[in-house]
Every structure is written in C-alpha cells, then in structure tokens.
Amino acid sequence: MDLQQLHPQYITNEQGDKTAVILPIGTFEELLEDMVDLAAVVDRRDEPTISHEELIAELKLDGLI
C-alpha cells in the first residue's frame, strides 16, 4: 500500500509544517491490525516450526478437523 492509497489529510501549524495526519477510520483500523500481526510475528520468530502434515495430524488428534 502506498501513501496515496491511504488518502491522508494533514494538519499543519502556522508555518505550514505537517504536525498530524487524518486517515479514514477503516484505513486506520487496517493499519492497527497489520501492526498487531507484525508484533505477533516478531514475538514468535524463535518458535520452532512444524510441517503442514504435522499440523494437520495434530489438529486431527485434537478433534479440530
């Protein structure tokens, strides 16, 4: 997503310097979700991984699929 897709509006001070940004609420909420997702990735980066087949087997054993 590039800056123009966000449709930002800016608040400026008397000198014309940008001091804040206004985004559509849906865009803001999407960005927050992305930040939460990225934080989860960072938190879990050192966790061991398993193969897709192992995951399916575990889900079947747990009765989830």
C-alpha positions as CSV (number, residue, x, y, z in Angstrom):
1,M,0.0,0.0,0.0
2,D,1.5,3.4,-0.9
3,L,0.8,6.7,0.7
4,Q,-1.7,7.8,-1.9
5,Q,-3.9,4.7,-1.3
6,L,-4.2,5.8,2.4
7,H,-5.9,9.1,1.4
8,P,-4.2,11.1,4.1
9,Q,-5.2,14.6,5.1
10,Y,-2.7,16.7,7.1
11,I,-3.0,19.1,9.9
12,T,-0.4,21.9,9.7
13,N,0.9,24.6,12.1
14,E,1.1,28.3,11.3
15,Q,4.4,27.7,9.4
16,G,2.8,25.1,7.2
17,D,4.7,22.2,8.8
18,K,2.8,18.9,9.0
19,T,2.0,18.1,12.6
20,A,-0.6,15.4,12.3
21,V,-2.4,13.1,9.8
22,I,-6.0,12.2,9.4
23,L,-6.9,8.8,7.9
24,P,-10.2,7.2,7.1
25,I,-11.2,5.1,10.1
26,G,-11.2,1.9,8.0
27,T,-7.7,2.5,6.8
28,F,-6.6,3.3,10.4
29,E,-8.1,0.1,11.7
30,E,-6.4,-1.9,8.9
31,L,-3.1,-0.4,9.8
32,L,-3.6,-1.2,13.5
33,E,-4.4,-4.9,12.6
34,D,-1.3,-5.0,10.5
35,M,0.8,-3.8,13.4
36,V,-0.7,-6.4,15.8
37,D,0.0,-9.1,13.2
38,L,3.6,-7.9,12.8
39,A,4.1,-7.9,16.6
40,A,2.9,-11.5,16.7
41,V,5.4,-12.4,14.0
42,V,8.2,-10.8,16.0
43,D,7.1,-12.5,19.2
44,R,7.0,-15.9,17.6
45,R,10.1,-15.7,15.3
46,D,12.2,-18.0,17.6
47,E,9.4,-20.6,18.0
48,P,10.1,-24.0,16.3
49,T,8.2,-24.7,13.1
50,I,6.4,-27.8,12.0
51,S,5.4,-29.1,8.6
52,H,1.9,-28.8,7.2
53,E,1.5,-32.5,7.5
54,E,2.4,-32.4,11.2
55,L,-0.1,-29.6,11.8
56,I,-2.9,-31.5,10.1
57,A,-2.1,-34.6,12.2
58,E,-2.1,-32.6,15.4
59,L,-5.4,-30.9,14.5
60,K,-7.0,-34.3,13.8
61,L,-5.7,-35.7,17.1
62,D,-7.2,-32.7,18.9
63,G,-10.5,-33.3,17.1
64,L,-10.4,-29.9,15.5
65,I,-10.7,-31.2,11.9
